[in-house]
Amino acid sequence: MEQLPASLLYYTSQLQNFVRNTVKLNTLNTQSLSSNGATQLRVALPVNAVASMKSLSLFCDMTTVGTANNGTGGDMHALIPRNGPIAVMDRVTVSAGGIALDNGVTPYHVVYAVRQNLLTGSQKEMSDNRVLQQATIEGKDVNTVALGQKKSFIINNFAGFSECHPEYLDLSLLPQVFVTIQVGSASVCPIQESTKALGAALTVGAVAPAPQYSLDNIHFSLDVCQIGSGMYSALTERVLAERGSVDIPYPQFNLFRQDASSAGASIRASVSCMSLDRVTGFFRNTQGTKASPANGLISYQNAQPPIACADSTSIAWQNASDNFFSDGVSDYQLTINNSPIPTYRPTPLQAFNFAVCADDRTYSRSRGGMVSSQDMWLKNMWCAHHRLCFDNEITRISGVNVSSVNAQVSFQTNGGGAGAAADNTREILLMTEQTSILRCGSGRSCAVVA
């Protein structure tokens, strides 16, 4: 059938009586969160509005405070971490009418960091993210408070339900939707000794730093729209009458973790869902203290200087809590119900190719990711990431259906590979991504189809 290309056609498409505006959403319980005060807040979304879920934005001022010198070493300056407030978020959950729409994955900032490393291009990171959410860690010379820093932030990218389809969601179909955010320890904040350069090791025997942070003046915004012609509401009512319900697909995550004694480690988890889309395995360092670092590395559980990104052309420093490395790993294997993925044991470097293929970037001339060198991949952002679904279209439910039986997902690595931390104890993590469906019926009834 002959058809003219779109570049030759004259046409327009008009949406009449469309009005779009932005509303401010105040929190329900507190406007401030801190490492030594309130740690949880809730915000309610509008009840009767067609809202752009991808426009949901959090506004706040973040302040960090370090510790003064007690006689050994210099003052400890607390720095704002990469990704700003997101780096201290332990959990971000969404609920509707008392029904949880996600698994409340903890820690949330780890899930966010893995996806950011895999999916965010360096141009995006060095423009939008650098302006709005601190893509780069700045040294103590960028000071606005004593022994700390203060900066305003806007977070407009959340992992989970806000990525639902359609993006414009008719909230009148649902019970009232609430977003709950919980923050965690201040140990994720990078520190810098007053007598040292950014990233330099602390003076041996220096006082254990106890940084603090606070998020103040917190509020949200959301774009809402109105279609005065009545066409949209009429179409929605017709779909409800014909099908009895409408389906809203969205991604959600599981995160499993345990301690491992070396690079040769394994972790196993049980998952049940109708569309298992992606599986990801990775490591964080858990060996070494500030006074006695192991091969230069300190446990992610401790406040410490930021970790240098090796041979990077984008970001220079990484938060220790979100630094994922492959030191000592010679090869790995992911399995689902004993079926290997892939069918052979890849090396850590080969895992980067799987990540590129998973994002459909192999033939792209313009798209790229955050990783800019082999060293950066292996030492700062490594993960074994594999896509199981057909493509990245969320409306196409094509992942592995393991709803009838719990799938046994495992991630196993062999040691013997190169790396300074080859024998370090570490935390091994396994992350799964699935597509869930929120099924909405008449009378604001809803249920989650996992």
C-alpha positions in Angstrom: 0.0 0.0 0.0 1.4 3.3 -1.1 1.6 6.0 1.6 3.3 9.4 1.6 5.8 10.1 4.4 4.7 12.4 7.1 7.4 15.0 6.1 5.4 15.6 2.9 1.9 15.9 4.4 0.0 19.0 5.5 -2.1 18.3 8.5 -2.8 19.5 12.0 -4.5 18.0 15.0 -6.4 20.3 17.3 -7.3 19.7 20.9 -10.0 22.2 21.8 -10.7 23.8 25.1 -7.5 22.5 26.7 -6.3 24.3 29.8 -3.1 23.4 31.6 -1.9 24.8 34.9 0.4 24.0 37.8 -0.8 23.6 41.4 1.2 23.7 44.7 0.9 20.8 47.0 1.7 21.3 50.7 2.7 18.4 52.9 0.2 16.9 55.4 2.4 16.5 58.5 5.7 18.4 58.3 7.7 20.7 56.0 11.1 19.6 57.3 13.0 16.3 57.5 16.3 15.7 59.1 18.8 13.1 60.2 18.1 13.9 63.8 14.4 14.9 63.7 11.3 14.0 61.7 12.1 11.4 59.0 8.8 10.9 57.2 6.3 13.1 55.3 3.1 12.6 53.3 1.5 14.6 50.5 -1.9 14.1 49.0 -2.5 14.5 45.2 -5.6 16.3 43.9 -8.8 14.2 44.0 -10.6 15.3 40.9 -8.0 16.3 38.3 -6.3 15.0 35.2 -2.7 15.2 36.3 0.6 14.8 34.5 2.3 12.3 36.8 5.8 13.0 35.3 5.5 16.6 36.4 5.4 15.8 40.1 8.2 17.8 41.6 9.6 18.2 45.1 11.1 21.6 46.2 13.3 21.9 49.3 16.4 23.5 50.8 19.1 21.1 51.9 21.6 21.9 54.6 24.5 19.8 55.8 26.6 20.4 59.0 29.9 18.8 59.8 31.9 18.5 63.0 34.6 20.7 64.5 38.2 19.6 65.1 38.7 17.9 68.5 42.5 17.9 68.4 43.4 15.3 65.8 43.1 16.2 62.1 41.1 19.2 60.8 37.5 20.2 60.9 35.1 17.8 59.1 33.0 19.6 56.5 29.8 17.8 55.5 29.1 18.1 51.8 25.8 17.8 49.9 25.8 14.4 48.2 25.4 13.8 44.5 21.7 13.8 43.7 21.0 16.0 46.6 17.9 15.1 48.6 17.5 11.8 46.6 20.7 10.5 48.2 19.2 10.5 51.7 15.8 9.1 50.7 15.4 5.6 52.2 11.9 5.0 50.9 9.4 6.6 48.5 6.0 4.9 48.4 2.6 5.6 46.7 -0.8 4.5 48.0 -4.4 4.9 46.9 -7.3 4.4 49.3 -5.0 2.5 51.7 -3.7 0.2 49.0 0.1 0.2 48.5 1.0 0.6 44.9 4.6 -0.5 45.3 6.9 -2.6 47.4 8.4 0.2 49.4 11.9 -0.7 48.3 14.7 0.2 50.7 17.0 2.0 50.2 15.3 4.0 47.5 18.4 6.0 46.6 20.3 2.8 45.5 17.5 1.9 43.0 17.5 5.4 41.7 21.3 5.4 41.3 21.4 2.1 39.4 18.8 3.3 37.0 20.4 6.7 36.6 23.8 5.1 35.8 22.2 2.9 33.2 19.6 5.2 31.6 20.7 8.9 32.0 23.0 10.4 29.4 25.9 12.6 30.4 24.4 15.6 28.6 21.2 15.3 30.7 23.3 14.8 33.8 25.5 17.8 33.2 22.6 20.1 32.3 19.2 19.5 33.9 20.4 17.3 36.8 23.4 19.5 37.6 21.1 22.5 37.9 18.2 21.0 39.7 19.6 18.1 41.9 23.3 18.4 42.3 24.8 16.0 39.8 28.3 16.9 41.0 29.8 17.0 44.4 31.3 20.4 45.3 34.1 20.8 47.8 34.2 22.7 51.1 35.2 25.9 49.3 31.6 26.1 48.1 30.3 26.9 51.6 27.2 28.7 52.7 27.0 27.5 56.3 29.7 26.7 58.9 31.3 23.3 58.2 28.6 22.5 55.7 26.7 23.6 52.6 23.2 24.8 51.8 21.4 24.7 48.5 17.9 24.7 47.0 16.8 21.7 45.1 14.0 20.6 42.7 13.5 16.9 42.3 11.3 16.1 39.2 12.1 12.5 38.5 10.9 9.7 40.7 11.2 6.0 40.1 7.9 4.0 40.2 4.3 5.0 39.9 5.0 8.5 38.5 6.2 6.7 35.4 2.8 5.2 34.8 0.9 5.1 31.4 -0.9 7.2 30.5 1.2 10.1 31.8 -1.9 12.2 32.1 -3.8 10.3 34.8 -7.5 11.0 35.6 -7.3 11.0 39.4 -11.1 10.9 39.7 -10.9 7.2 38.8 -8.9 6.5 42.0 -9.3 6.9 45.7 -7.1 9.7 47.0 -3.5 9.1 46.2 -0.8 9.8 48.8 3.0 9.9 48.4 5.1 9.1 51.4 8.8 9.9 51.7 11.1 8.6 54.4 14.8 9.7 54.8 17.7 7.8 56.4 21.1 8.2 58.0 23.4 11.1 57.4 26.3 8.7 56.7 25.5 9.1 52.9 26.8 12.7 53.1 30.4 13.0 51.7 32.9 14.7 54.0 36.1 16.7 53.5 38.7 17.4 56.1 39.5 21.1 56.3 43.3 20.5 55.7 42.7 18.1 52.8 41.7 18.4 49.1 38.3 17.0 48.0 38.4 13.2 48.0 41.6 12.9 50.0 41.9 10.3 52.7 41.2 11.4 56.3 44.0 11.9 58.8 44.6 8.6 60.6 43.1 8.8 64.1 40.9 11.8 63.2 37.6 12.1 65.1 34.9 10.0 63.6 32.7 12.5 61.7 29.1 12.7 62.5 27.5 14.9 59.8 23.9 16.0 59.9 21.5 17.2 57.3 18.1 18.8 57.0 15.5 19.3 54.3 13.5 22.4 54.9 10.6 24.4 53.2 9.4 21.2 51.5 6.5 21.4 49.1 5.5 19.8 45.8 4.0 20.9 42.5 1.9 19.1 39.9 0.7 20.0 36.4 -3.1 19.5 36.0 -5.2 19.9 32.9 -8.8 20.3 31.8 -10.4 19.4 28.5 -13.6 21.5 28.3 -15.1 19.7 25.3 -16.1 16.7 27.4 -14.5 14.3 24.9 -12.0 12.9 27.3 -14.5 12.1 30.1 -16.9 10.6 27.5 -14.3 8.3 26.1 -13.2 7.2 29.6 -16.8 6.5 30.6 -17.3 4.5 27.5 -14.2 2.4 28.1 -15.4 1.7 31.7 -18.8 0.7 30.5 -17.4 -1.7 27.8 -14.6 -3.2 29.8 -15.6 -2.7 33.4 -12.2 -1.3 34.3 -9.2 0.6 32.9 -5.6 -0.6 33.4 -2.7 1.7 34.4 0.7 0.0 33.9 3.7 1.2 35.9 7.1 -0.1 36.9 8.0 -1.2 40.4 11.1 -2.7 42.1 12.4 -5.2 44.5 15.8 -5.0 46.2 17.5 -7.9 48.0 20.9 -7.7 49.8 23.2 -9.6 52.0 26.9 -9.5 53.1 29.5 -11.4 51.2 33.1 -12.3 52.3 34.8 -11.9 48.9 34.3 -11.3 45.2 33.1 -14.8 44.8 29.6 -14.5 46.2 25.9 -15.3 45.5 22.5 -14.1 46.5 19.1 -15.8 45.9 15.6 -14.2 46.0 12.0 -15.1 45.4 9.8 -13.0 43.1 6.2 -13.4 42.0 4.8 -11.1 39.3 3.1 -11.2 35.9 5.9 -9.4 34.0 9.5 -9.6 35.3 11.2 -7.1 33.0 14.8 -6.7 34.3 17.2 -8.2 36.7 20.3 -6.5 38.0 23.1 -7.7 40.3 25.9 -5.5 41.8 28.2 -4.8 44.8 28.9 -2.2 47.5 32.0 -2.1 49.7 31.5 -3.0 53.4 35.2 -3.3 54.6 37.4 -0.7 56.2 37.0 2.1 58.6 38.0 5.8 58.5 41.0 5.1 60.7 42.0 1.9 58.9 40.7 1.8 55.3 41.0 -1.5 53.4 42.9 -0.9 50.2 41.8 2.7 50.3 38.1 1.8 50.6 35.8 2.6 53.5 32.5 0.8 54.1 29.5 2.6 52.5 27.9 2.6 55.9 30.4 5.3 57.1 30.5 9.0 56.3 33.7 9.4 54.2 35.3 11.5 51.4 33.6 11.0 48.0 35.0 8.3 45.7 36.7 9.5 42.6 35.1 8.4 39.3 37.9 6.8 37.3 38.8 8.3 33.9 35.4 10.1 33.7 34.5 12.9 31.2 31.3 13.7 33.1 31.0 13.5 36.9 34.2 13.5 39.0 32.9 12.1 42.3 30.5 9.5 43.5 28.7 8.9 46.9 30.2 5.9 48.6 26.7 4.5 49.3 26.0 4.5 45.6 29.4 3.4 44.3 29.1 0.0 42.6 32.3 -1.9 41.7 33.4 -5.2 40.2 36.8 -5.6 41.9 37.9 -9.2 42.0 35.0 -10.5 39.9 36.1 -12.7 36.9 32.7 -13.6 35.6 29.1 -13.9 36.8 25.8 -15.6 36.2 22.1 -14.7 36.6 19.5 -17.4 36.7 15.7 -17.5 36.9 14.4 -20.9 38.1 17.8 -22.4 37.2 17.6 -21.0 33.6 20.9 -19.1 33.0 20.8 -15.5 31.7 22.8 -15.3 29.5 23.6 -18.9 28.6 27.3 -18.4 29.3 29.2 -16.6 32.1 30.1 -13.0 30.9 32.9 -10.9 32.3 32.3 -7.6 34.1 33.2 -5.6 31.0 30.8 -7.7 28.8 28.0 -6.7 31.2 28.2 -3.1 29.8 27.2 -4.4 26.4 24.1 -6.0 27.9 23.2 -2.7 29.5 23.6 -0.9 26.2 21.5 -3.5 24.4 18.8 -3.3 27.2 18.4 0.4 26.5 18.2 -0.1 22.7 21.3 2.1 22.1 23.4 -0.1 19.8 22.5 1.7 16.6 21.8 5.2 18.1 24.0 8.0 16.8 23.1 10.4 19.6 22.1 8.6 22.7 24.6 7.6 25.3 24.8 6.8 29.0 26.6 8.1 32.1 29.6 5.8 31.8 32.5 7.3 29.9 35.3 4.8 30.3 36.0 1.1 31.1 37.5 2.0 34.5 34.5 4.1 35.4 32.2 1.2 34.6 34.3 -1.4 36.6 35.1 0.8 39.6 32.1 3.1 40.1 29.0 2.0 38.2 29.3 -1.7 37.5 26.2 -3.9 37.5 25.1 -7.1 35.8 21.9 -5.8 34.1 19.7 -7.9 31.8 16.4 -7.1 30.1 13.8 -9.8 29.9 10.9 -8.0 28.2 10.5 -7.5 24.5 11.2 -3.7 24.5 11.0 -0.6 26.7 7.3 0.1 25.9 5.5 -0.1 29.3 2.1 -0.7 27.7 3.4 -4.0 26.2 3.3 -6.5 29.0 6.0 -8.9 27.7 8.3 -9.8 30.6 8.6 -13.3 32.2 5.3 -14.3 33.8 6.0 -15.8 37.2 2.7 -15.0 38.8 1.6 -18.6 39.2 4.8 -19.7 41.0 7.5 -17.8 42.9 10.5 -17.4 40.6 13.9 -18.2 42.2 16.2 -15.5 40.9 19.9 -15.7 41.7 23.0 -13.7 41.1 26.4 -15.5 41.5 29.9 -14.3 40.8 33.3 -16.0 40.6 36.4 -14.4 42.2 39.9 -14.3 40.8 39.5 -11.2 38.8 41.6 -8.0 39.0 41.0 -5.2 41.4 42.4 -3.6 44.6 39.5 -4.8 46.6 39.5 -8.3 45.4 39.2 -9.9 48.8 37.2 -7.1 50.5 34.0 -8.0 52.3 31.1 -6.4 50.4 27.4 -6.2 50.1 25.9 -8.1 47.2 22.6 -6.8 45.9 20.0 -8.1 43.5 17.4 -5.8 42.0 14.3 -6.8 40.0 12.1 -4.5 37.9 8.5 -5.6 37.0 5.5 -4.1 35.4 2.5 -3.9 37.6 -1.1 -2.8 36.7 -3.4 -0.7 38.7 -6.9 -1.8 37.7 -9.5 0.9 38.2 -13.3 0.3 38.1 -16.4 2.3 38.8 -16.9 4.1 42.0 -13.2 4.7 42.5 -12.5 1.0 43.1 -9.0 -0.2 42.4 -6.7 -3.2 42.8 -3.0 -3.8 42.0 -2.4 -6.7 39.6 1.2 -7.7 40.2 
